[in-house]
Amino acid sequence: MSSRIVKQDRATPETVAAELRALDATLDLLDEGAAGSFGIKRGDLRAMELVSRGGRLTAGQLAVGLGITTGAVTGVIDRMERMGYFQRQDDPSDRRKVVVLLTPKAKAGERRAFEGLGRDVEKMLSTYRVDDLAVIADFLRRTRSIVEKRAARIRS
C-alpha cells in the first residue's frame, strides 16, 4: 500500500502536543453536537458509548466506566431508558443482576451521528503504510494510558 501523505514541516513534541490539544477540542465539539442530536447531555452520551462498546454492561460496570457511584448510575440508566436509548435485561449469567443494552433507536442514532465519521477516518487511515499505522496505534495506546492515569489521580 503506497503512502499518499504530504509531508508537513518537521514534527516536534510541541507540534504533536498542540495537534493533540486541538483534536481534543474538536472531539469535544463533536460530542456536544452528537449529544444535542440525541437530546441528551454529554455524560449520557458517554454512557451510551460505553454500552455500545461493551454490548451489554451491568450497572456496576457502567458506573466504573463513567467514574460515578452505582447510585448515580441508576439515575443515568433510568433517564436513558425513559428516553428510549437503554433497555434493561436480566443478566443471563446471574439472574440477580440486570444488564443494560442499547435499543434499536439508540443504535440508529449512533449510525446517523457517527457512521460518516467512521468512513472518513478509515479512508484517511488507508493512506498510511502498515508500519505508520503501528506507530499511530502505539502512540494512541500510550497517550490513552497516560490520560487514564492522570484522570484517576484527579478523581481521587
C-alpha atoms as an extended CHARMM CRD file, in Angstrom:
* protein
*
       156  EXT
         1         1  MET       CA              0.0000000000        0.0000000000        0.0000000000  PROA      1               0.0000000000
         2         2  SER       CA              1.5730000000        3.2780000000       -1.0090000000  PROA      2               0.0000000000
         3         3  SER       CA              1.5580000000        6.3090000000        1.2100000000  PROA      3               0.0000000000
         4         4  ARG       CA             -0.1760000000        9.3820000000       -0.2220000000  PROA      4               0.0000000000
         5         5  ILE       CA              0.7650000000       11.5660000000        2.7290000000  PROA      5               0.0000000000
         6         6  VAL       CA              2.0100000000       15.0390000000        2.0140000000  PROA      6               0.0000000000
         7         7  LYS       CA              4.9530000000       15.6910000000        4.3010000000  PROA      7               0.0000000000
         8         8  GLN       CA              4.3650000000       18.5990000000        6.6570000000  PROA      8               0.0000000000
         9         9  ASP       CA              7.0340000000       20.6190000000        8.4290000000  PROA      9               0.0000000000
        10        10  ARG       CA              9.1600000000       18.5080000000       10.6910000000  PROA      10              0.0000000000
        11        11  ALA       CA              7.0930000000       17.3930000000       13.6650000000  PROA      11              0.0000000000
        12        12  THR       CA              8.3340000000       18.1210000000       17.1620000000  PROA      12              0.0000000000
        13        13  PRO       CA              6.9480000000       17.0220000000       20.5130000000  PROA      13              0.0000000000
        14        14  GLU       CA              5.4850000000       20.5090000000       20.8480000000  PROA      14              0.0000000000
        15        15  THR       CA              3.6970000000       20.4270000000       17.4840000000  PROA      15              0.0000000000
        16        16  VAL       CA              2.3390000000       16.9490000000       18.1810000000  PROA      16              0.0000000000
        17        17  ALA       CA              1.1160000000       18.0660000000       21.6270000000  PROA      17              0.0000000000
        18        18  ALA       CA             -0.5370000000       21.1220000000       20.0380000000  PROA      18              0.0000000000
        19        19  GLU       CA             -2.2840000000       18.9130000000       17.4720000000  PROA      19              0.0000000000
        20        20  LEU       CA             -3.4320000000       16.5870000000       20.2500000000  PROA      20              0.0000000000
        21        21  ARG       CA             -4.9300000000       19.5270000000       22.1710000000  PROA      21              0.0000000000
        22        22  ALA       CA             -6.6390000000       20.7540000000       19.0030000000  PROA      22              0.0000000000
        23        23  LEU       CA             -8.0230000000       17.2630000000       18.3570000000  PROA      23              0.0000000000
        24        24  ASP       CA             -9.3240000000       17.1200000000       21.9360000000  PROA      24              0.0000000000
        25        25  ALA       CA            -11.1680000000       20.4250000000       21.4600000000  PROA      25              0.0000000000
        26        26  THR       CA            -12.6180000000       19.2270000000       18.1550000000  PROA      26              0.0000000000
        27        27  LEU       CA            -13.7850000000       15.9610000000       19.7180000000  PROA      27              0.0000000000
        28        28  ASP       CA            -15.4420000000       17.9850000000       22.4900000000  PROA      28              0.0000000000
        29        29  LEU       CA            -17.4050000000       19.8790000000       19.8320000000  PROA      29              0.0000000000
        30        30  LEU       CA            -18.3140000000       16.6290000000       18.0810000000  PROA      30              0.0000000000
        31        31  ASP       CA            -19.5490000000       15.1090000000       21.3450000000  PROA      31              0.0000000000
        32        32  GLU       CA            -21.5370000000       18.2210000000       22.1940000000  PROA      32              0.0000000000
        33        33  GLY       CA            -23.2180000000       18.1510000000       18.7780000000  PROA      33              0.0000000000
        34        34  ALA       CA            -23.8810000000       14.4240000000       18.9090000000  PROA      34              0.0000000000
        35        35  ALA       CA            -25.3550000000       14.6690000000       22.4050000000  PROA      35              0.0000000000
        36        36  GLY       CA            -27.5650000000       17.5050000000       21.2140000000  PROA      36              0.0000000000
        37        37  SER       CA            -28.7780000000       15.4210000000       18.2910000000  PROA      37              0.0000000000
        38        38  PHE       CA            -29.9330000000       12.7820000000       20.7990000000  PROA      38              0.0000000000
        39        39  GLY       CA            -31.4200000000       15.3920000000       23.1390000000  PROA      39              0.0000000000
        40        40  ILE       CA            -29.0950000000       14.3000000000       25.9600000000  PROA      40              0.0000000000
        41        41  LYS       CA            -26.1240000000       15.6480000000       27.8740000000  PROA      41              0.0000000000
        42        42  ARG       CA            -22.5350000000       14.6510000000       27.1530000000  PROA      42              0.0000000000
        43        43  GLY       CA            -22.3240000000       12.4200000000       30.2230000000  PROA      43              0.0000000000
        44        44  ASP       CA            -25.2940000000       10.4320000000       28.9350000000  PROA      44              0.0000000000
        45        45  LEU       CA            -23.6490000000       10.2210000000       25.5200000000  PROA      45              0.0000000000
        46        46  ARG       CA            -20.5660000000        8.8010000000       27.2350000000  PROA      46              0.0000000000
        47        47  ALA       CA            -22.7460000000        6.1900000000       28.9390000000  PROA      47              0.0000000000
        48        48  MET       CA            -24.2530000000        5.3140000000       25.5620000000  PROA      48              0.0000000000
        49        49  GLU       CA            -20.8010000000        4.9560000000       24.0450000000  PROA      49              0.0000000000
        50        50  LEU       CA            -19.6550000000        2.6470000000       26.8560000000  PROA      50              0.0000000000
        51        51  VAL       CA            -22.7050000000        0.4210000000       26.4660000000  PROA      51              0.0000000000
        52        52  SER       CA            -22.2340000000        0.4400000000       22.6980000000  PROA      52              0.0000000000
        53        53  ARG       CA            -18.6130000000       -0.6790000000       23.0170000000  PROA      53              0.0000000000
        54        54  GLY       CA            -19.3970000000       -3.2500000000       25.7090000000  PROA      54              0.0000000000
        55        55  GLY       CA            -22.5030000000       -4.6250000000       24.0370000000  PROA      55              0.0000000000
        56        56  ARG       CA            -24.1140000000       -5.1460000000       27.4190000000  PROA      56              0.0000000000
        57        57  LEU       CA            -22.9830000000       -3.8250000000       30.7820000000  PROA      57              0.0000000000
        58        58  THR       CA            -24.1190000000       -4.2680000000       34.3510000000  PROA      58              0.0000000000
        59        59  ALA       CA            -24.8960000000       -1.1100000000       36.2950000000  PROA      59              0.0000000000
        60        60  GLY       CA            -21.6700000000       -1.6480000000       38.2400000000  PROA      60              0.0000000000
        61        61  GLN       CA            -19.5870000000       -1.8960000000       35.0680000000  PROA      61              0.0000000000
        62        62  LEU       CA            -21.2030000000        1.2350000000       33.6920000000  PROA      62              0.0000000000
        63        63  ALA       CA            -20.6010000000        3.1070000000       36.9660000000  PROA      63              0.0000000000
        64        64  VAL       CA            -16.9040000000        2.1680000000       36.8890000000  PROA      64              0.0000000000
        65        65  GLY       CA            -16.6060000000        3.2280000000       33.2500000000  PROA      65              0.0000000000
        66        66  LEU       CA            -18.2360000000        6.5740000000       33.9960000000  PROA      66              0.0000000000
        67        67  GLY       CA            -16.3610000000        7.0860000000       37.2550000000  PROA      67              0.0000000000
        68        68  ILE       CA            -19.5730000000        7.5210000000       39.2650000000  PROA      68              0.0000000000
        69        69  THR       CA            -21.3170000000        5.6570000000       42.0800000000  PROA      69              0.0000000000
        70        70  THR       CA            -23.7480000000        2.8290000000       41.4740000000  PROA      70              0.0000000000
        71        71  GLY       CA            -26.4590000000        5.0390000000       42.9640000000  PROA      71              0.0000000000
        72        72  ALA       CA            -25.7380000000        7.7900000000       40.4580000000  PROA      72              0.0000000000
        73        73  VAL       CA            -25.5920000000        5.3400000000       37.5610000000  PROA      73              0.0000000000
        74        74  THR       CA            -29.1230000000        4.2030000000       38.3720000000  PROA      74              0.0000000000
        75        75  GLY       CA            -30.2900000000        7.7320000000       37.5470000000  PROA      75              0.0000000000
        76        76  VAL       CA            -28.3870000000        7.6540000000       34.2540000000  PROA      76              0.0000000000
        77        77  ILE       CA            -29.9100000000        4.2840000000       33.3180000000  PROA      77              0.0000000000
        78        78  ASP       CA            -33.4160000000        5.3840000000       34.3310000000  PROA      78              0.0000000000
        79        79  ARG       CA            -33.1180000000        8.5960000000       32.2820000000  PROA      79              0.0000000000
        80        80  MET       CA            -31.7190000000        6.8230000000       29.2150000000  PROA      80              0.0000000000
        81        81  GLU       CA            -34.3940000000        4.1370000000       29.4850000000  PROA      81              0.0000000000
        82        82  ARG       CA            -37.1740000000        6.7720000000       29.6550000000  PROA      82              0.0000000000
        83        83  MET       CA            -35.7460000000        8.4060000000       26.5300000000  PROA      83              0.0000000000
        84        84  GLY       CA            -35.7660000000        5.0730000000       24.7130000000  PROA      84              0.0000000000
        85        85  TYR       CA            -31.9800000000        4.6300000000       24.4250000000  PROA      85              0.0000000000
        86        86  PHE       CA            -31.3190000000        1.9160000000       27.0350000000  PROA      86              0.0000000000
        87        87  GLN       CA            -33.1670000000       -1.2310000000       27.9260000000  PROA      87              0.0000000000
        88        88  ARG       CA            -32.6520000000       -3.4200000000       30.9480000000  PROA      88              0.0000000000
        89        89  GLN       CA            -32.4600000000       -7.1770000000       30.5700000000  PROA      89              0.0000000000
        90        90  ASP       CA            -31.8920000000       -9.9910000000       33.0420000000  PROA      90              0.0000000000
        91        91  ASP       CA            -28.2340000000      -10.9690000000       33.1690000000  PROA      91              0.0000000000
        92        92  PRO       CA            -28.0520000000      -14.4520000000       31.6200000000  PROA      92              0.0000000000
        93        93  SER       CA            -25.1190000000      -15.4010000000       33.8770000000  PROA      93              0.0000000000
        94        94  ASP       CA            -26.6330000000      -14.1110000000       37.1570000000  PROA      94              0.0000000000
        95        95  ARG       CA            -30.4040000000      -13.7480000000       37.4500000000  PROA      95              0.0000000000
        96        96  ARG       CA            -29.9980000000      -11.3590000000       40.4070000000  PROA      96              0.0000000000
        97        97  LYS       CA            -28.4420000000       -8.7490000000       38.1060000000  PROA      97              0.0000000000
        98        98  VAL       CA            -29.6100000000       -6.8370000000       35.0900000000  PROA      98              0.0000000000
        99        99  VAL       CA            -27.5850000000       -5.6880000000       32.1400000000  PROA      99              0.0000000000
       100       100  VAL       CA            -28.0620000000       -2.5490000000       30.1020000000  PROA      100             0.0000000000
       101       101  LEU       CA            -28.2470000000       -2.7050000000       26.3010000000  PROA      101             0.0000000000
       102       102  LEU       CA            -28.7510000000       -0.1110000000       23.5900000000  PROA      102             0.0000000000
       103       103  THR       CA            -32.1560000000       -0.0440000000       21.9800000000  PROA      103             0.0000000000
       104       104  PRO       CA            -32.6410000000       -0.0820000000       18.2080000000  PROA      104             0.0000000000
       105       105  LYS       CA            -33.4440000000        3.6570000000       18.4880000000  PROA      105             0.0000000000
       106       106  ALA       CA            -30.0500000000        4.3040000000       20.0990000000  PROA      106             0.0000000000
       107       107  LYS       CA            -28.2100000000        2.1870000000       17.5290000000  PROA      107             0.0000000000
       108       108  ALA       CA            -29.9130000000        4.0190000000       14.6620000000  PROA      108             0.0000000000
       109       109  GLY       CA            -28.9850000000        7.3550000000       16.2120000000  PROA      109             0.0000000000
       110       110  GLU       CA            -25.3810000000        6.2690000000       16.5880000000  PROA      110             0.0000000000
       111       111  ARG       CA            -25.2690000000        5.2820000000       12.9250000000  PROA      111             0.0000000000
       112       112  ARG       CA            -26.6670000000        8.6600000000       11.8900000000  PROA      112             0.0000000000
       113       113  ALA       CA            -24.2520000000       10.5570000000       14.1190000000  PROA      113             0.0000000000
       114       114  PHE       CA            -21.0210000000        8.6080000000       13.5960000000  PROA      114             0.0000000000
       115       115  GLU       CA            -21.1360000000        6.3450000000       10.5400000000  PROA      115             0.0000000000
       116       116  GLY       CA            -19.8440000000        9.0270000000        8.1560000000  PROA      116             0.0000000000
       117       117  LEU       CA            -17.0590000000        9.9300000000       10.5460000000  PROA      117             0.0000000000
       118       118  GLY       CA            -16.0040000000        6.2830000000       10.7310000000  PROA      118             0.0000000000
       119       119  ARG       CA            -15.8800000000        6.0230000000        6.9440000000  PROA      119             0.0000000000
       120       120  ASP       CA            -13.8780000000        9.2510000000        6.6430000000  PROA      120             0.0000000000
       121       121  VAL       CA            -11.3490000000        8.1460000000        9.2620000000  PROA      121             0.0000000000
       122       122  GLU       CA            -10.9740000000        4.7150000000        7.6470000000  PROA      122             0.0000000000
       123       123  LYS       CA            -10.3730000000        6.3830000000        4.2970000000  PROA      123             0.0000000000
       124       124  MET       CA             -7.7640000000        8.6890000000        5.8150000000  PROA      124             0.0000000000
       125       125  LEU       CA             -6.0630000000        5.7890000000        7.6310000000  PROA      125             0.0000000000
       126       126  SER       CA             -5.8370000000        3.8460000000        4.3690000000  PROA      126             0.0000000000
       127       127  THR       CA             -3.3550000000        6.4740000000        3.1600000000  PROA      127             0.0000000000
       128       128  TYR       CA             -0.7960000000        5.2990000000        5.7340000000  PROA      128             0.0000000000
       129       129  ARG       CA              1.6090000000        2.3940000000        5.4330000000  PROA      129             0.0000000000
       130       130  VAL       CA              1.1840000000       -0.5370000000        7.8130000000  PROA      130             0.0000000000
       131       131  ASP       CA              4.3330000000        0.4890000000        9.7000000000  PROA      131             0.0000000000
       132       132  ASP       CA              2.9550000000        4.0190000000       10.1160000000  PROA      132             0.0000000000
       133       133  LEU       CA             -0.3250000000        2.6320000000       11.4510000000  PROA      133             0.0000000000
       134       134  ALA       CA              1.5900000000        0.6130000000       14.0390000000  PROA      134             0.0000000000
       135       135  VAL       CA              3.2980000000        3.7870000000       15.2700000000  PROA      135             0.0000000000
       136       136  ILE       CA             -0.0090000000        5.6690000000       15.3330000000  PROA      136             0.0000000000
       137       137  ALA       CA             -1.7280000000        2.8540000000       17.2480000000  PROA      137             0.0000000000
       138       138  ASP       CA              1.1520000000        2.7010000000       19.7350000000  PROA      138             0.0000000000
       139       139  PHE       CA              1.0280000000        6.4760000000       20.2240000000  PROA      139             0.0000000000
       140       140  LEU       CA             -2.7190000000        6.3940000000       20.8280000000  PROA      140             0.0000000000
       141       141  ARG       CA             -2.4860000000        3.4820000000       23.3060000000  PROA      141             0.0000000000
       142       142  ARG       CA              0.3340000000        5.1060000000       25.2430000000  PROA      142             0.0000000000
       143       143  THR       CA             -1.3550000000        8.5110000000       25.2630000000  PROA      143             0.0000000000
       144       144  ARG       CA             -4.6280000000        6.9660000000       26.4640000000  PROA      144             0.0000000000
       145       145  SER       CA             -2.7400000000        5.1970000000       29.2650000000  PROA      145             0.0000000000
       146       146  ILE       CA             -1.1780000000        8.4730000000       30.4110000000  PROA      146             0.0000000000
       147       147  VAL       CA             -4.5450000000       10.2550000000       30.3120000000  PROA      147             0.0000000000
       148       148  GLU       CA             -6.2810000000        7.4290000000       32.2000000000  PROA      148             0.0000000000
       149       149  LYS       CA             -3.6620000000        7.5870000000       34.9590000000  PROA      149             0.0000000000
       150       150  ARG       CA             -3.9660000000       11.3630000000       35.2350000000  PROA      150             0.0000000000
       151       151  ALA       CA             -7.7510000000       11.1630000000       35.2750000000  PROA      151             0.0000000000
       152       152  ALA       CA             -7.6160000000        8.6060000000       38.0930000000  PROA      152             0.0000000000
       153       153  ARG       CA             -5.3430000000       10.9180000000       40.1020000000  PROA      153             0.0000000000
       154       154  ILE       CA             -7.6760000000       13.8610000000       39.5740000000  PROA      154             0.0000000000
       155       155  ARG       CA            -10.7220000000       11.8390000000       40.6600000000  PROA      155             0.0000000000
       156       156  SER       CA             -9.0400000000       10.5140000000       43.8140000000  PROA      156             0.0000000000
